[in-house]
Amino acid sequence: MEKKRHNVWYKVIMAVVILIAVMAFSCCLGSVRIPVRDVIGAVTGLTEVSKATDTIVNKVRFPRICMAVLVGGGLSMVGALMQGLFKNPMADPSILGISSGSAFGAALIIVFNINFSFMGFSGLYLGAMGGAVLAWFLVYNIARISGEHDLNSTLLAGIAISSILSALITLLMTLHRESMEQVYLWMLGSFSSSTAQKTVTMAVVVAVIFPVLIFTAPRVDVLKLGREAATGLGVSASRTTGILLCACSVLLAFCVANSGIIGFVGLIIPHCVNFMRVYKMRGKLVMCFLVGAVFTLLCDTLARTVVAPGELAIGALTSLIGAPYFLYLMLRNLLRERRMR
């Protein structure tokens, strides 16, 4: 047991080193190439750099890089918990309906051209947050009708609310064709609107939610034994499910509001971590955060450098990379099962 624990921490340390290296590499790339020493000097302030370099690194690239790290890690953690709670390897963050709710809120702001800001946050950001809150309010209260937080009810409510909101988004786009492209591009995902204020807010949310998820994670391992067995071991399935789903929903709401809908991150990263032989939920969440951060940051770096000074939609890139890899994992497991027969 002690050896396995050391092995997990070794993997965590390696992932942290890789993440820091990718962050430095990403900060150097863009329409303007900046040497590593200038990046380090701009971030740390230890060496003097030009005003242009300082502006590019500290006000444009670094907030965006940190946002990509936080969102990628958050989506991966939520995906791992969804797969653990629902005991379904195909589960991902979208099953809660939060993504569709956030997209619906953003679509309303775009379509009706509502321009306002509050405490430095744009109307689009606040609309996306409001839509996410509305979606989770509906899903949570529908699932609680029976008196307890039931997973099956949550799943069905999430699917139903998500379908309704997706239909409303399609209706809005059809009736307001002039705004269709802008809504569609927002839904494909981007970190181009990241600012220092949004990044700090996202960091605070992650800093609050992360310990909650880590502390509650071992109970998910117990719930896999079954509801009766978990109750016998002193774990309340309803309470644990309610805490985790609420925490995941808050984290997911901020992720989608900051980046739009980024597919496949929450689906494939937990499978990648399983491939690294990290199965216990607490260690898995830590590894998912780090691996998801690296994956999302690499995709965002590609998105803003391949066609610089233009930009690709990161959601398209994550799907293009994630879908084939997920198929590979699925086929590998099927072949393994076939050999075992």
C-alpha positions as CSV (number, residue, x, y, z in Angstrom):
1,M,0.0,0.0,0.0
2,E,2.8,2.4,0.9
3,K,4.6,1.6,-2.3
4,K,1.5,2.4,-4.4
5,R,1.0,5.7,-2.5
6,H,4.6,6.7,-3.3
7,N,4.0,5.7,-6.9
8,V,1.0,8.0,-7.2
9,W,3.0,10.9,-5.7
10,Y,5.8,10.3,-8.1
11,K,3.3,10.6,-11.0
12,V,1.8,13.8,-9.5
13,I,5.3,15.4,-9.2
14,M,6.1,14.4,-12.9
15,A,2.7,15.9,-14.0
16,V,3.4,19.1,-12.1
17,V,6.9,19.4,-13.8
18,I,5.4,18.8,-17.2
19,L,2.6,21.3,-16.6
20,I,5.1,24.1,-15.6
21,A,7.2,23.3,-18.7
22,V,4.1,23.5,-21.0
23,M,3.0,26.8,-19.4
24,A,6.5,28.3,-20.0
25,F,6.5,26.9,-23.6
26,S,3.0,28.2,-24.3
27,C,3.9,31.7,-22.9
28,C,6.7,31.9,-25.5
29,L,4.5,31.2,-28.5
30,G,2.0,33.4,-30.4
31,S,1.9,35.9,-33.1
32,V,5.0,37.4,-31.4
33,R,7.7,34.9,-30.2
34,I,9.2,35.7,-26.8
35,P,12.4,34.1,-25.5
36,V,12.0,31.9,-22.3
37,R,14.3,34.2,-20.3
38,D,12.1,37.2,-21.1
39,V,9.0,35.3,-20.1
40,I,10.6,34.3,-16.8
41,G,11.7,37.9,-16.3
42,A,8.2,39.3,-17.0
43,V,6.4,36.9,-14.7
44,T,8.9,37.0,-11.8
45,G,10.0,40.6,-12.2
46,L,13.6,39.5,-11.5
47,T,15.0,40.9,-14.7
48,E,14.0,44.0,-16.7
49,V,12.0,43.5,-19.9
50,S,10.5,45.8,-22.5
51,K,7.1,47.3,-21.8
52,A,5.6,45.5,-24.8
53,T,6.9,42.2,-23.6
54,D,5.6,42.8,-20.1
55,T,2.1,43.7,-21.5
56,I,2.0,40.6,-23.8
57,V,3.1,38.2,-21.1
58,N,1.3,39.5,-18.0
59,K,-1.8,41.0,-19.4
60,V,-2.6,38.8,-22.4
61,R,-0.9,35.4,-22.4
62,F,-0.4,34.5,-18.7
63,P,-4.0,35.1,-17.6
64,R,-5.2,33.1,-20.6
65,I,-2.7,30.2,-19.9
66,C,-3.8,30.1,-16.2
67,M,-7.5,30.1,-17.3
68,A,-6.8,27.2,-19.6
69,V,-5.1,25.3,-16.8
70,L,-7.9,26.0,-14.3
71,V,-10.7,25.2,-16.8
72,G,-9.0,22.0,-18.2
73,G,-8.3,20.7,-14.7
74,G,-11.8,21.6,-13.5
75,L,-13.5,19.8,-16.4
76,S,-11.4,16.7,-15.9
77,M,-12.2,16.5,-12.2
78,V,-15.9,16.9,-12.8
79,G,-15.7,14.2,-15.6
80,A,-13.9,11.8,-13.2
81,L,-16.5,12.3,-10.5
82,M,-19.4,11.9,-12.9
83,Q,-18.0,8.6,-14.2
84,G,-17.4,7.4,-10.6
85,L,-20.8,8.5,-9.2
86,F,-22.9,7.2,-12.2
87,K,-20.7,4.1,-12.6
88,N,-20.6,4.9,-16.3
89,P,-17.3,5.3,-18.2
90,M,-19.2,7.3,-20.9
91,A,-20.4,9.9,-18.4
92,D,-19.1,13.5,-18.8
93,P,-19.8,16.9,-17.3
94,S,-22.6,17.7,-19.9
95,I,-25.0,15.2,-18.3
96,L,-25.8,17.7,-15.6
97,G,-27.3,20.1,-18.1
98,I,-25.0,23.0,-16.9
99,S,-23.3,23.4,-20.2
100,S,-26.6,23.8,-22.1
101,G,-27.8,26.2,-19.5
102,S,-24.7,28.3,-19.7
103,A,-24.9,28.3,-23.5
104,F,-28.6,29.3,-23.4
105,G,-27.8,32.3,-21.1
106,A,-24.9,33.4,-23.4
107,A,-27.2,33.0,-26.5
108,L,-29.8,35.2,-25.0
109,I,-27.2,38.0,-24.3
110,I,-25.8,37.7,-27.9
111,V,-29.1,37.4,-29.7
112,F,-30.7,40.4,-28.0
113,N,-27.5,42.4,-28.0
114,I,-27.6,43.1,-24.2
115,N,-24.6,45.2,-23.4
116,F,-23.9,45.7,-19.7
117,S,-21.2,44.9,-17.1
118,F,-21.2,44.4,-13.4
119,M,-18.0,44.6,-11.2
120,G,-15.9,44.3,-14.3
121,F,-17.6,41.2,-15.7
122,S,-19.2,41.4,-19.1
123,G,-22.9,40.7,-19.8
124,L,-22.0,37.7,-21.8
125,Y,-20.1,36.2,-18.8
126,L,-22.9,37.0,-16.4
127,G,-25.5,35.6,-18.8
128,A,-23.6,32.4,-19.1
129,M,-23.4,32.1,-15.3
130,G,-27.1,32.9,-14.9
131,G,-28.0,30.2,-17.4
132,A,-25.9,27.7,-15.6
133,V,-27.5,28.5,-12.3
134,L,-31.0,28.2,-13.8
135,A,-30.2,24.8,-15.3
136,W,-28.8,23.4,-12.1
137,F,-31.7,24.8,-10.1
138,L,-34.2,23.0,-12.3
139,V,-32.2,19.7,-12.3
140,Y,-31.5,19.8,-8.6
141,N,-35.1,20.4,-7.6
142,I,-36.6,17.9,-10.0
143,A,-34.2,15.2,-8.7
144,R,-35.1,16.2,-5.1
145,I,-38.9,15.6,-5.5
146,S,-38.6,12.2,-4.0
147,G,-37.1,13.6,-0.9
148,E,-33.5,12.3,-1.5
149,H,-30.9,13.1,-4.1
150,D,-31.3,10.2,-6.5
151,L,-28.7,9.7,-9.2
152,N,-31.1,8.2,-11.7
153,S,-33.4,11.2,-11.3
154,T,-30.5,13.6,-11.6
155,L,-29.3,11.9,-14.8
156,L,-32.8,11.9,-16.4
157,A,-33.5,15.5,-15.3
158,G,-30.1,16.6,-16.6
159,I,-30.8,15.0,-20.0
160,A,-34.3,16.4,-20.2
161,I,-33.3,20.0,-19.2
162,S,-30.2,19.9,-21.5
163,S,-32.4,18.8,-24.5
164,I,-35.0,21.5,-23.8
165,L,-32.3,24.3,-23.5
166,S,-30.5,23.0,-26.6
167,A,-33.7,23.2,-28.5
168,L,-34.3,26.7,-27.3
169,I,-30.8,27.7,-28.4
170,T,-31.5,26.2,-31.9
171,L,-34.7,28.2,-32.0
172,L,-33.0,31.4,-31.1
173,M,-30.3,30.9,-33.7
174,T,-32.9,30.1,-36.4
175,L,-35.0,33.2,-35.6
176,H,-32.0,35.5,-35.3
177,R,-29.7,34.3,-38.1
178,E,-27.6,37.5,-37.9
179,S,-26.3,36.3,-34.5
180,M,-26.0,32.7,-35.4
181,E,-22.3,32.8,-36.1
182,Q,-21.4,34.5,-32.9
183,V,-23.5,32.1,-30.8
184,Y,-22.0,29.1,-32.6
185,L,-18.4,30.3,-32.1
186,W,-19.0,30.9,-28.4
187,M,-20.4,27.4,-28.1
188,L,-17.2,26.0,-29.7
189,G,-15.1,27.4,-26.9
190,S,-12.3,29.9,-26.6
191,F,-10.1,31.5,-23.9
192,S,-9.6,34.7,-25.9
193,S,-11.7,36.8,-23.5
194,S,-9.7,35.7,-20.4
195,T,-8.6,38.6,-18.2
196,A,-6.7,38.9,-15.0
197,Q,-9.9,39.5,-13.0
198,K,-11.7,36.5,-14.5
199,T,-8.7,34.3,-13.9
200,V,-8.4,35.4,-10.2
201,T,-12.1,34.6,-9.8
202,M,-11.7,31.2,-11.4
203,A,-8.7,30.5,-9.2
204,V,-10.7,31.4,-6.0
205,V,-13.5,29.0,-7.1
206,V,-11.1,26.2,-7.8
207,A,-9.3,26.9,-4.5
208,V,-12.6,26.5,-2.6
209,I,-14.1,23.6,-4.5
210,F,-10.9,21.5,-4.9
211,P,-10.5,20.7,-1.1
212,V,-14.2,19.8,-0.9
213,L,-13.8,17.3,-3.8
214,I,-10.6,15.9,-2.5
215,F,-12.0,15.4,1.1
216,T,-15.2,13.8,-0.2
217,A,-13.5,11.6,-2.9
218,P,-12.9,8.5,-0.8
219,R,-16.7,8.2,-0.3
220,V,-17.1,7.7,-4.0
221,D,-14.9,4.6,-3.8
222,V,-17.2,3.4,-1.0
223,L,-20.4,4.1,-3.0
224,K,-19.1,1.8,-5.8
225,L,-19.7,-1.1,-3.4
226,G,-23.4,-0.3,-3.5
227,R,-25.9,1.8,-1.5
228,E,-26.5,-0.8,1.2
229,A,-22.8,-1.5,1.7
230,A,-22.0,2.2,1.8
231,T,-24.7,2.8,4.4
232,G,-23.2,-0.1,6.5
233,L,-19.8,1.6,6.3
234,G,-21.3,4.9,7.5
235,V,-21.4,6.7,4.2
236,S,-24.7,8.4,3.3
237,A,-25.3,8.0,-0.4
238,S,-27.8,10.8,-0.7
239,R,-25.7,13.3,1.3
240,T,-22.5,12.4,-0.5
241,T,-24.2,12.6,-3.9
242,G,-25.8,16.0,-3.1
243,I,-22.5,17.5,-1.9
244,L,-20.5,16.3,-4.9
245,L,-23.1,17.2,-7.5
246,C,-23.5,20.7,-6.1
247,A,-19.8,21.3,-5.9
248,C,-19.2,19.9,-9.4
249,S,-22.1,22.1,-10.7
250,V,-20.5,25.3,-9.3
251,L,-17.1,24.4,-10.7
252,L,-18.6,23.5,-14.1
253,A,-20.7,26.7,-14.3
254,F,-17.6,28.8,-13.9
255,C,-15.6,26.7,-16.4
256,V,-18.3,27.0,-19.1
257,A,-18.9,30.7,-18.4
258,N,-15.2,31.4,-18.9
259,S,-14.5,29.2,-21.9
260,G,-17.7,28.2,-23.6
261,I,-18.3,24.5,-24.3
262,I,-15.1,22.4,-24.6
263,G,-15.9,18.8,-25.4
264,F,-14.2,15.6,-24.6
265,V,-11.9,16.9,-21.9
266,G,-14.0,15.6,-19.0
267,L,-14.6,12.4,-20.9
268,I,-11.2,11.2,-22.0
269,I,-8.9,12.5,-19.3
270,P,-10.2,10.2,-16.6
271,H,-9.6,7.3,-19.0
272,C,-6.0,8.5,-19.6
273,V,-5.5,8.6,-15.8
274,N,-6.8,5.0,-15.6
275,F,-4.3,4.1,-18.2
276,M,-1.6,5.5,-15.8
277,R,-2.9,3.0,-13.2
278,V,-4.3,5.6,-10.8
279,Y,-7.7,4.2,-9.6
280,K,-8.4,5.6,-6.1
281,M,-10.6,8.6,-6.5
282,R,-8.5,11.0,-4.4
283,G,-5.3,10.4,-6.3
284,K,-7.3,10.2,-9.5
285,L,-8.8,13.7,-9.0
286,V,-5.4,15.2,-8.5
287,M,-4.0,13.5,-11.6
288,C,-7.0,14.4,-13.6
289,F,-6.6,18.1,-12.7
290,L,-3.0,18.1,-13.8
291,V,-3.3,16.0,-17.0
292,G,-6.5,17.9,-18.0
293,A,-4.7,21.1,-17.5
294,V,-1.8,20.0,-19.7
295,F,-4.1,18.7,-22.4
296,T,-6.3,21.8,-22.5
297,L,-3.3,24.2,-22.5
298,L,-1.7,22.3,-25.4
299,C,-4.9,22.5,-27.4
300,D,-5.3,26.2,-26.6
301,T,-1.6,26.8,-27.6
302,L,-2.3,25.1,-30.9
303,A,-5.6,27.1,-31.4
304,R,-3.9,30.5,-31.1
305,T,-0.6,29.7,-33.0
306,V,-1.5,27.5,-35.9
307,V,-3.3,30.3,-37.8
308,A,-1.8,33.3,-35.9
309,P,-2.8,36.1,-35.7
310,G,-6.2,34.3,-36.2
311,E,-7.5,31.7,-33.8
312,L,-9.1,28.3,-34.0
313,A,-12.0,27.1,-31.8
314,I,-10.5,25.1,-29.0
315,G,-13.7,22.9,-28.8
316,A,-13.1,21.8,-32.3
317,L,-9.5,20.9,-31.5
318,T,-10.3,19.0,-28.3
319,S,-12.9,17.0,-30.2
320,L,-10.5,16.3,-33.1
321,I,-7.8,15.0,-30.8
322,G,-10.1,13.6,-28.1
323,A,-12.5,11.6,-30.2
324,P,-9.9,9.4,-32.0
325,Y,-8.1,8.8,-28.7
326,F,-11.3,7.8,-27.0
327,L,-12.0,5.4,-29.9
328,Y,-8.6,3.9,-29.4
329,L,-9.1,3.4,-25.7
330,M,-12.5,1.8,-26.4
331,L,-11.2,-0.5,-29.1
332,R,-8.3,-1.5,-26.9
333,N,-10.6,-2.5,-24.0
334,L,-12.9,-4.4,-26.4
335,L,-9.9,-6.4,-27.8
336,R,-8.7,-7.1,-24.2
337,E,-12.2,-8.4,-23.3
338,R,-12.2,-10.5,-26.4
339,R,-8.9,-12.1,-25.5
340,M,-10.0,-12.9,-22.0
341,R,-13.0,-14.9,-23.2
